[in-house]
């Protein structure tokens, strides 16, 4: 039951649900996620840590950057089920739509001056 509750708690925050929906679209770094959600980098990092701890997302280093992507859910049947279902949920939600509309303009190169 602990694993189930960890996954459910991870998705109990609107910002974390938005992060999951953004990562459906593309791989993103902390600075791009922070820009899309208009929240502090420390808050963004905290949300990412919770999602990663629940097995919903994974991270990988690329030079100085840490990129985040959706997990395959292989470590948890609960995570796998929710990742699969979330792909079909909330696409018509106004908050999700607003974030999705911003994504094409959000580029790490523009935000961080790379």
Rosetta constraint file for C-alpha pairs under 8 A:
AtomPair CA 1 CA 5 HARMONIC 6.24 0.50
AtomPair CA 2 CA 6 HARMONIC 6.12 0.50
AtomPair CA 3 CA 7 HARMONIC 6.37 0.50
AtomPair CA 3 CA 54 HARMONIC 7.42 0.50
AtomPair CA 3 CA 76 HARMONIC 7.41 0.50
AtomPair CA 3 CA 78 HARMONIC 7.70 0.50
AtomPair CA 4 CA 8 HARMONIC 6.26 0.50
AtomPair CA 4 CA 78 HARMONIC 6.00 0.50
AtomPair CA 5 CA 9 HARMONIC 5.90 0.50
AtomPair CA 6 CA 10 HARMONIC 6.10 0.50
AtomPair CA 6 CA 54 HARMONIC 5.62 0.50
AtomPair CA 7 CA 11 HARMONIC 6.56 0.50
AtomPair CA 7 CA 51 HARMONIC 7.86 0.50
AtomPair CA 7 CA 54 HARMONIC 5.03 0.50
AtomPair CA 7 CA 55 HARMONIC 7.47 0.50
AtomPair CA 7 CA 56 HARMONIC 7.50 0.50
AtomPair CA 7 CA 78 HARMONIC 6.88 0.50
AtomPair CA 7 CA 79 HARMONIC 6.17 0.50
AtomPair CA 8 CA 12 HARMONIC 6.33 0.50
AtomPair CA 9 CA 13 HARMONIC 7.75 0.50
AtomPair CA 10 CA 16 HARMONIC 7.08 0.50
AtomPair CA 10 CA 50 HARMONIC 5.97 0.50
AtomPair CA 10 CA 51 HARMONIC 5.66 0.50
AtomPair CA 10 CA 54 HARMONIC 6.52 0.50
AtomPair CA 11 CA 16 HARMONIC 6.04 0.50
AtomPair CA 11 CA 17 HARMONIC 5.76 0.50
AtomPair CA 11 CA 51 HARMONIC 7.79 0.50
AtomPair CA 12 CA 16 HARMONIC 7.63 0.50
AtomPair CA 12 CA 17 HARMONIC 7.68 0.50
AtomPair CA 13 CA 17 HARMONIC 6.47 0.50
AtomPair CA 14 CA 18 HARMONIC 6.24 0.50
AtomPair CA 15 CA 19 HARMONIC 6.20 0.50
AtomPair CA 15 CA 37 HARMONIC 7.35 0.50
AtomPair CA 15 CA 47 HARMONIC 7.66 0.50
AtomPair CA 16 CA 20 HARMONIC 6.26 0.50
AtomPair CA 16 CA 47 HARMONIC 6.08 0.50
AtomPair CA 16 CA 48 HARMONIC 7.66 0.50
AtomPair CA 16 CA 51 HARMONIC 7.24 0.50
AtomPair CA 17 CA 21 HARMONIC 6.31 0.50
AtomPair CA 18 CA 22 HARMONIC 6.12 0.50
AtomPair CA 18 CA 96 HARMONIC 6.29 0.50
AtomPair CA 18 CA 99 HARMONIC 7.56 0.50
AtomPair CA 19 CA 23 HARMONIC 6.13 0.50
AtomPair CA 19 CA 33 HARMONIC 7.10 0.50
AtomPair CA 20 CA 24 HARMONIC 6.46 0.50
AtomPair CA 20 CA 57 HARMONIC 7.88 0.50
AtomPair CA 20 CA 70 HARMONIC 7.05 0.50
AtomPair CA 21 CA 25 HARMONIC 7.14 0.50
AtomPair CA 21 CA 86 HARMONIC 7.57 0.50
AtomPair CA 21 CA 87 HARMONIC 7.30 0.50
AtomPair CA 21 CA 96 HARMONIC 7.41 0.50
AtomPair CA 22 CA 26 HARMONIC 6.81 0.50
AtomPair CA 22 CA 99 HARMONIC 7.69 0.50
AtomPair CA 22 CA 100 HARMONIC 6.85 0.50
AtomPair CA 22 CA 103 HARMONIC 7.77 0.50
AtomPair CA 23 CA 27 HARMONIC 5.81 0.50
AtomPair CA 23 CA 28 HARMONIC 6.76 0.50
AtomPair CA 23 CA 68 HARMONIC 7.39 0.50
AtomPair CA 23 CA 69 HARMONIC 5.56 0.50
AtomPair CA 23 CA 70 HARMONIC 5.91 0.50
AtomPair CA 24 CA 69 HARMONIC 7.73 0.50
AtomPair CA 24 CA 70 HARMONIC 6.69 0.50
AtomPair CA 24 CA 87 HARMONIC 7.06 0.50
AtomPair CA 26 CA 69 HARMONIC 7.21 0.50
AtomPair CA 27 CA 67 HARMONIC 6.30 0.50
AtomPair CA 27 CA 68 HARMONIC 5.61 0.50
AtomPair CA 27 CA 69 HARMONIC 5.00 0.50
AtomPair CA 28 CA 32 HARMONIC 6.19 0.50
AtomPair CA 28 CA 33 HARMONIC 6.57 0.50
AtomPair CA 28 CA 67 HARMONIC 5.39 0.50
AtomPair CA 28 CA 68 HARMONIC 5.36 0.50
AtomPair CA 28 CA 69 HARMONIC 6.87 0.50
AtomPair CA 29 CA 33 HARMONIC 6.39 0.50
AtomPair CA 29 CA 65 HARMONIC 6.94 0.50
AtomPair CA 29 CA 66 HARMONIC 5.89 0.50
AtomPair CA 29 CA 67 HARMONIC 4.53 0.50
AtomPair CA 29 CA 68 HARMONIC 5.98 0.50
AtomPair CA 29 CA 108 HARMONIC 7.45 0.50
AtomPair CA 30 CA 34 HARMONIC 5.98 0.50
AtomPair CA 30 CA 41 HARMONIC 6.96 0.50
AtomPair CA 30 CA 44 HARMONIC 6.68 0.50
AtomPair CA 30 CA 45 HARMONIC 6.78 0.50
AtomPair CA 30 CA 66 HARMONIC 7.43 0.50
AtomPair CA 30 CA 67 HARMONIC 7.39 0.50
AtomPair CA 30 CA 68 HARMONIC 7.91 0.50
AtomPair CA 31 CA 35 HARMONIC 6.13 0.50
AtomPair CA 31 CA 41 HARMONIC 6.92 0.50
AtomPair CA 31 CA 108 HARMONIC 6.80 0.50
AtomPair CA 31 CA 111 HARMONIC 7.11 0.50
AtomPair CA 31 CA 112 HARMONIC 7.30 0.50
AtomPair CA 32 CA 36 HARMONIC 6.25 0.50
AtomPair CA 32 CA 106 HARMONIC 6.28 0.50
AtomPair CA 32 CA 107 HARMONIC 6.57 0.50
AtomPair CA 32 CA 108 HARMONIC 5.77 0.50
AtomPair CA 32 CA 111 HARMONIC 7.25 0.50
AtomPair CA 33 CA 37 HARMONIC 6.24 0.50
AtomPair CA 33 CA 44 HARMONIC 7.15 0.50
AtomPair CA 34 CA 38 HARMONIC 5.68 0.50
AtomPair CA 34 CA 39 HARMONIC 5.39 0.50
AtomPair CA 34 CA 40 HARMONIC 6.34 0.50
AtomPair CA 34 CA 41 HARMONIC 5.84 0.50
AtomPair CA 34 CA 44 HARMONIC 5.83 0.50
AtomPair CA 35 CA 39 HARMONIC 7.10 0.50
AtomPair CA 35 CA 106 HARMONIC 7.38 0.50
AtomPair CA 35 CA 111 HARMONIC 7.89 0.50
AtomPair CA 36 CA 99 HARMONIC 6.33 0.50
AtomPair CA 36 CA 102 HARMONIC 6.71 0.50
AtomPair CA 36 CA 103 HARMONIC 6.91 0.50
AtomPair CA 36 CA 106 HARMONIC 7.13 0.50
AtomPair CA 37 CA 99 HARMONIC 7.25 0.50
AtomPair CA 39 CA 43 HARMONIC 6.59 0.50
AtomPair CA 39 CA 44 HARMONIC 6.69 0.50
AtomPair CA 40 CA 44 HARMONIC 6.25 0.50
AtomPair CA 41 CA 45 HARMONIC 6.07 0.50
AtomPair CA 42 CA 46 HARMONIC 6.20 0.50
AtomPair CA 43 CA 47 HARMONIC 6.30 0.50
AtomPair CA 44 CA 48 HARMONIC 6.23 0.50
AtomPair CA 45 CA 49 HARMONIC 6.13 0.50
AtomPair CA 46 CA 50 HARMONIC 6.40 0.50
AtomPair CA 47 CA 51 HARMONIC 6.30 0.50
AtomPair CA 48 CA 52 HARMONIC 6.00 0.50
AtomPair CA 48 CA 57 HARMONIC 7.84 0.50
AtomPair CA 49 CA 53 HARMONIC 5.95 0.50
AtomPair CA 50 CA 54 HARMONIC 6.30 0.50
AtomPair CA 51 CA 55 HARMONIC 6.50 0.50
AtomPair CA 51 CA 56 HARMONIC 5.40 0.50
AtomPair CA 51 CA 57 HARMONIC 5.89 0.50
AtomPair CA 52 CA 56 HARMONIC 5.67 0.50
AtomPair CA 52 CA 57 HARMONIC 4.84 0.50
AtomPair CA 52 CA 58 HARMONIC 5.79 0.50
AtomPair CA 52 CA 59 HARMONIC 7.77 0.50
AtomPair CA 54 CA 79 HARMONIC 7.27 0.50
AtomPair CA 55 CA 71 HARMONIC 6.58 0.50
AtomPair CA 55 CA 73 HARMONIC 6.25 0.50
AtomPair CA 55 CA 75 HARMONIC 6.59 0.50
AtomPair CA 55 CA 76 HARMONIC 6.84 0.50
AtomPair CA 55 CA 79 HARMONIC 6.17 0.50
AtomPair CA 56 CA 70 HARMONIC 6.19 0.50
AtomPair CA 56 CA 71 HARMONIC 5.21 0.50
AtomPair CA 56 CA 72 HARMONIC 7.78 0.50
AtomPair CA 56 CA 73 HARMONIC 6.31 0.50
AtomPair CA 56 CA 79 HARMONIC 5.65 0.50
AtomPair CA 56 CA 80 HARMONIC 7.69 0.50
AtomPair CA 56 CA 83 HARMONIC 6.92 0.50
AtomPair CA 57 CA 68 HARMONIC 6.69 0.50
AtomPair CA 57 CA 69 HARMONIC 5.58 0.50
AtomPair CA 57 CA 70 HARMONIC 4.30 0.50
AtomPair CA 57 CA 71 HARMONIC 4.33 0.50
AtomPair CA 58 CA 68 HARMONIC 5.69 0.50
AtomPair CA 58 CA 69 HARMONIC 5.54 0.50
AtomPair CA 58 CA 70 HARMONIC 6.15 0.50
AtomPair CA 58 CA 71 HARMONIC 5.35 0.50
AtomPair CA 59 CA 66 HARMONIC 6.34 0.50
AtomPair CA 59 CA 67 HARMONIC 5.45 0.50
AtomPair CA 59 CA 68 HARMONIC 4.47 0.50
AtomPair CA 59 CA 69 HARMONIC 6.43 0.50
AtomPair CA 60 CA 66 HARMONIC 5.58 0.50
AtomPair CA 60 CA 67 HARMONIC 5.43 0.50
AtomPair CA 60 CA 68 HARMONIC 6.67 0.50
AtomPair CA 61 CA 65 HARMONIC 5.65 0.50
AtomPair CA 61 CA 66 HARMONIC 4.43 0.50
AtomPair CA 61 CA 67 HARMONIC 6.21 0.50
AtomPair CA 62 CA 66 HARMONIC 6.10 0.50
AtomPair CA 62 CA 67 HARMONIC 7.08 0.50
AtomPair CA 70 CA 83 HARMONIC 7.72 0.50
AtomPair CA 71 CA 80 HARMONIC 7.99 0.50
AtomPair CA 71 CA 83 HARMONIC 7.87 0.50
AtomPair CA 72 CA 80 HARMONIC 6.40 0.50
AtomPair CA 72 CA 83 HARMONIC 7.86 0.50
AtomPair CA 73 CA 77 HARMONIC 6.63 0.50
AtomPair CA 73 CA 78 HARMONIC 7.77 0.50
AtomPair CA 73 CA 79 HARMONIC 5.09 0.50
AtomPair CA 73 CA 80 HARMONIC 3.90 0.50
AtomPair CA 73 CA 81 HARMONIC 7.69 0.50
AtomPair CA 73 CA 83 HARMONIC 7.17 0.50
AtomPair CA 74 CA 79 HARMONIC 7.99 0.50
AtomPair CA 74 CA 80 HARMONIC 6.56 0.50
AtomPair CA 75 CA 79 HARMONIC 7.76 0.50
AtomPair CA 76 CA 80 HARMONIC 6.19 0.50
AtomPair CA 77 CA 81 HARMONIC 6.04 0.50
AtomPair CA 78 CA 82 HARMONIC 6.23 0.50
AtomPair CA 79 CA 83 HARMONIC 5.98 0.50
AtomPair CA 80 CA 84 HARMONIC 6.16 0.50
AtomPair CA 81 CA 85 HARMONIC 6.15 0.50
AtomPair CA 82 CA 86 HARMONIC 5.72 0.50
AtomPair CA 83 CA 87 HARMONIC 6.59 0.50
AtomPair CA 84 CA 88 HARMONIC 7.64 0.50
AtomPair CA 85 CA 89 HARMONIC 6.51 0.50
AtomPair CA 86 CA 90 HARMONIC 7.44 0.50
AtomPair CA 90 CA 96 HARMONIC 6.87 0.50
AtomPair CA 91 CA 96 HARMONIC 6.42 0.50
AtomPair CA 91 CA 97 HARMONIC 6.60 0.50
AtomPair CA 92 CA 96 HARMONIC 7.27 0.50
AtomPair CA 92 CA 97 HARMONIC 6.50 0.50
AtomPair CA 93 CA 97 HARMONIC 6.06 0.50
AtomPair CA 94 CA 98 HARMONIC 6.09 0.50
AtomPair CA 95 CA 99 HARMONIC 6.43 0.50
AtomPair CA 96 CA 100 HARMONIC 6.10 0.50
AtomPair CA 97 CA 101 HARMONIC 6.13 0.50
AtomPair CA 98 CA 102 HARMONIC 6.69 0.50
AtomPair CA 99 CA 103 HARMONIC 6.58 0.50
AtomPair CA 100 CA 104 HARMONIC 7.99 0.50
AtomPair CA 102 CA 106 HARMONIC 6.60 0.50
AtomPair CA 106 CA 110 HARMONIC 7.53 0.50
AtomPair CA 106 CA 111 HARMONIC 7.62 0.50
AtomPair CA 107 CA 111 HARMONIC 6.42 0.50
AtomPair CA 108 CA 112 HARMONIC 5.81 0.50
AtomPair CA 108 CA 113 HARMONIC 7.62 0.50
AtomPair CA 108 CA 114 HARMONIC 7.29 0.50
AtomPair CA 109 CA 113 HARMONIC 5.31 0.50
AtomPair CA 109 CA 114 HARMONIC 4.71 0.50
AtomPair CA 110 CA 114 HARMONIC 7.18 0.50
